Amino acid sequence: MLKILFFAQTRELIGVDSLELPAMFETAEQVRQHLVKKGDCWALALEQGKLLVAINQSLMPLESAVKSGDEIAFFPPVTGG
């Protein structure tokens, strides 16, 4: 399983803090693309080019590989404290 976390405006737009997905994706970008298909607010919150991703608490490119047990966090480029 993959643990997916959402922070700041991303979380506010979709109304979800976290979720789990089967580890059937090869990259964080594939996870993003899957989630975008859930609807308009998801597409807006996870818009390509306006999103950062951390894999296991390390900032990574969206094209980075993911594997079962990984924690993937999506958040906007600027977040407040």
C-alpha positions, 0 to 999 in steps of 0.5 A: 500500500501507498500512504498518500498525504495532502497538505495546505491548500491541496488538503483544503480543496479536496477535503481529505487529509490522507488516504491509502492506495494499492502499490500499483503505480510506478511513479508519484506522477502516476499517483497524481494522474490517478487522483486527478480522475476523481473529479474537478476539485481533485484536478484543481488541487493536484494540477500539474506544475502547481504541486510539490511532492515528498516521498518518505519526507524527502522532496522529489520530482513527480517522476520519482519511483514509488514502491509499497510502503512509501509515504507520498505527500502532495502540497503547494509550493508555498505553505504557511506555518 
